């Protein structure tokens, strides 16, 4: 055991140390899910694990809930202490990973500063990773709440990333959040620390309870940043259809978008509003402008192009939605 900056750490030496990682309260056996090369199980270990699980039932982190921030409270460039659930981990390049984390709240929407003409050839990405996640992975994600991508590289190996796995809750202490192309991402810094958080911790239980309450409400899936209502730039013909998120759409097994034939000036004004531009913008997209696209209602139709590849060839189309401004 060693101390560093007034905190106690377990120090692992490859020459003579060994370790094993076990499930916490949810574990029903004494089989570790990860071990070091030198680890050898002993009968006495079972008693240690049983005693630790018993102790954990009454354990609470000695922290004030005000010490943490929700994803809805994140700001660029500030050191944050987030408690989030790991939804997925994937390797995107050699020695580079992305962790997808969530706490049930919506991260703040950010304005976009680009040239519209540049977006014709290089549209803004829908995700920061090179390839979109498979549908079967997306179907495991919660319906509502922002999913923050946390980037891990070779420089983060000292954080002990081997214990990370889907489903656990972590405290990301002193993590930095930044925005790329309008999308949030978390970055682990040399001063960032990761702490395992039990599922029974009151803060975690509060996150899960708030999420369940959110789903039970009629407008619960609506992003918090667009309350009390989204933009009126669109109207839908199915106003009694349930309000769902795009993640709902991805997990579920004729267009009328421009409301007839409006004049060119009217259409331009409506499109500028939909894109988050000033309604009278005359830059023709050749200058850097700050855009703040609104949240809108729209109806989506799901269909596939190939019966032999129903999900791989699936497409989505906006329909029965009018651009009214």
DRENLO-529347 format. One record per residue (C-alpha): x, y, z. Coordinates in steps of 0.001 Angstrom, whole numbers, padded with zeros to 6 digits, always signed. Example, Ala and Ser with C-alpha at 12.3 -4.5 7.8 and 13.67 -1.06 7.14 Angstrom:
% residues 2
+012300-004500+007800;+013670-001060+007140;
% end
This chain:
% residues 325
+000000+000000+000000;+001255+003482-000867;+000097+007065-000413;+000079+009830-002996;-001262+013334-002421;-002870+012210+000874;-004713+009291-000730;-004049+005576-000240;-003426+003297-003231;-002848-000405-003721;+000390-000680-005696;+000767-003616-008123;+004263-004910-008855;+004436-007306-011812;+007405-009165-010322;+005607-010548-007284;+002050-009153-007002;-001188-010825-008069;-004844-009819-008093;-008362-011060-008826;-011538-009079-009501;-014902-010389-008270;-018498-009289-008666;-019859-007207-005785;-023297-007679-004283;-024654-009104-007526;-022129-011936-007439;-023420-015332-006406;-020228-017339-006639;-016533-017011-005929;-015219-017133-009473;-013257-013974-010414;-014076-012340-013739;-010475-011168-014177;-007160-012321-012702;-003473-011589-013103;-001088-014213-014453;+000344-015060-011007;-002972-015369-009189;-003769-018694-007510;-007100-019112-005757;-007249-020206-002115;-010105-021507+000009;-009541-018619+002413;-010317-016146-000406;-013977-017191-000351;-014341-015970+003229;-012701-012638+002341;-015058-012128-000606;-018130-013113+001429;-017145-010678+004213;-016571-007870+001699;-019981-008427+000104;-021610-008388+003544;-019803-005150+004419;-020832-003585+001116;-024558-003934+001903;-024339-001104+004440;-021559+000922+002820;-022117+004449+001514;-019470+006689-000004;-018556+009438+002442;-019334+012185-000042;-021806+015008-000501;-024108+014613-003556;-023294+018262-004323;-019723+017156-005076;-020920+015582-008341;-022351+016992-011559;-024986+015529-013864;-024361+015400-017593;-026957+018174-017916;-024572+020417-015946;-021328+019874-017860;-019355+022836-019193;-016439+022985-021600;-012943+022993-020168;-013914+022630-016508;-012803+019846-014204;-015888+017769-013456;-016811+014914-011147;-019317+012717-012977;-020978+009505-011824;-022088+007531-014879;-022994+004029-015955;-020827+002339-018595;-023085+001284-021476;-020470+000013-023919;-016718-000140-024505;-015164-000489-027949;-011653-000323-029388;-011590+002210-032245;-007873+001981-033056;-004766+000304-031718;-004526+001160-028017;-007431+003595-028289;-010888+003009-026857;-014179+004802-026409;-016345+004319-023328;-020029+005201-023702;-021419+006487-020400;-024835+007739-019256;-026610+009103-016174;-030158+009626-017507;-029919+013404-018047;-029439+015440-021241;-026175+017248-021919;-026567+020917-022913;-027048+021540-026633;-024226+023524-028254;-024152+025992-031097;-022350+025037-034313;-019878+027335-036062;-019178+026291-039652;-019474+027357-043251;-022639+025949-044774;-020832+025441-048100;-018250+023238-046367;-021018+021042-044996;-022177+020231-048532;-019045+018112-049083;-018214+017359-045450;-021450+017101-043461;-021322+017268-039692;-020815+013790-038198;-023577+011959-036390;-020954+010288-034209;-017312+010929-033309;-016172+007364-033935;-015293+006278-037492;-017949+003568-037725;-021451+003668-036191;-022219+001188-033453;-024044-002010-034477;-027792-001926-034008;-027736-004746-031454;-025489-002572-029268;-027653+000534-029707;-030697-001491-028674;-029120-001997-025237;-028838+001752-024648;-031501+003567-022573;-034179+005356-024600;-033534+008825-023183;-030592+010737-021780;-027333+011765-023433;-024652+009155-024039;-021234+010725-023494;-018263+009275-025349;-015119+009170-023199;-011885+008777-025155;-009142+006543-023755;-005638+006332-025142;-002254+004805-024374;-001581+007648-021948;-004444+006499-019715;-003154+002976-019079;-002037+003939-015569;-005706+004315-014571;-006144+000555-014385;-008562+000254-017284;-008657-003528-017034;-011435-003440-014443;-013806-001475-016679;-016780-003366-018041;-020304-002731-019255;-022923-002176-016569;-020787-000770-013760;-021048+002777-012407;-017935+004930-012192;-016965+008245-010688;-014895+010155-013251;-013064+012585-010977;-011505+015605-012693;-012606+014665-016186;-012647+017370-018882;-015495+017681-021395;-015136+019339-024793;-017236+019822-027918;-016345+018618-031439;-018674+019443-034336;-021479+020103-031876;-020992+016767-030068;-019796+016391-026480;-016961+014057-025539;-015110+013375-022315;-011319+013379-022116;-009299+011686-019388;-006398+013847-018271;-003209+012935-016334;-004950+014208-013184;-008192+012247-013812;-009110+009453-011401;-011606+006619-011792;-013514+005240-008821;-015891+002305-008794;-019332+003227-007420;-021648+000517-005999;-025071+000164-007624;-026559+000608-004162;-025042+004083-003694;-027873+006596-003107;-026705+008816-005967;-026897+005884-008417;-030321+004858-007113;-031458+008455-007567;-030305+008507-011198;-032162+005301-011963;-035313+006456-010173;-035367+009796-012024;-034910+008001-015349;-037798+005621-014665;-040018+008540-013658;-038994+010359-016825;-040070+007469-019053;-043431+007255-017290;-044299+010850-018228;-045901+011800-021548;-043189+014329-022425;-040410+012631-020481;-038362+011776-023557;-038214+015423-024645;-034703+016897-024162;-034595+019173-021151;-032946+021971-023130;-036080+022446-025285;-038648+022806-022497;-041396+023935-022306;-041788+022878-025958;-039651+022366-029073;-039540+024775-031997;-042742+025377-033971;-040852+025328-037260;-042431+021910-038031;-045893+020396-037763;-046778+016706-037882;-049938+015022-039142;-049892+012465-036339;-050034+014605-033227;-051400+011699-031183;-048483+009416-031978;-046278+008710-028951;-043218+010922-028496;-040078+008813-028960;-036347+009385-029323;-034099+008366-032198;-032780+005527-030049;-036366+004280-029704;-036665+004390-033498;-033473+002392-034011;-034788-000347-031751;-038236-000632-033403;-038899-003242-035933;-044529+009128-049002;-043049+012523-047864;-044926+015792-047302;-042254+018045-045861;-042523+021489-047373;-046253+022168-046952;-047092+022461-050625;-045129+024895-052795;-044231+028003-050793;-042448+030915-052455;-038655+030907-052618;-038353+033643-049984;-040718+031860-047592;-038929+028539-048107;-035548+030195-047493;-036770+031789-044269;-038153+028464-043007;-035006+026548-043937;-032804+029122-042195;-034887+028711-039056;-034670+024927-039261;-030872+025099-039688;-030493+027486-036768;-029499+030470-038922;-030779+034002-038711;-033996+034034-040732;-032655+036794-043006;-029131+035395-043386;-027695+036370-046808;-024220+034860-046512;-025118+032037-048919;-023204+029711-046629;-019750+031010-047614;-018927+032652-044269;-018438+031195-040809;-021711+031557-038958;-022892+030453-035553;-025887+028161-035801;-028220+026931-033078;-030510+024321-034710;-033787+023895-032795;-035339+020731-031410;-038298+019814-033611;-041055+017229-033934;-041050+015000-037025;-042548+011689-038124;-040159+008954-039256;-040817+006011-041531;-038643+002905-041297;-038023+000654-044308;-035344-001657-045748;-033811-002032-049210;-032830-005696-049084;-034991-008500-047667;-031858-010550-047105;-030304-007830-044952;-033218-006237-043136;-031204-004246-040591;-028039-003623-042586;-030027-002019-045416;-032508-000193-043172;-033255+003454-043923;-035343+006140-042246;-037348+008868-043945;-039140+011930-042631;-042796+011866-043667;-046090+013621-042877;-044073+016527-041470;-044564+020089-042651;-042012+022883-042533;-044161+025797-041472;-041858+028229-039677;
% end
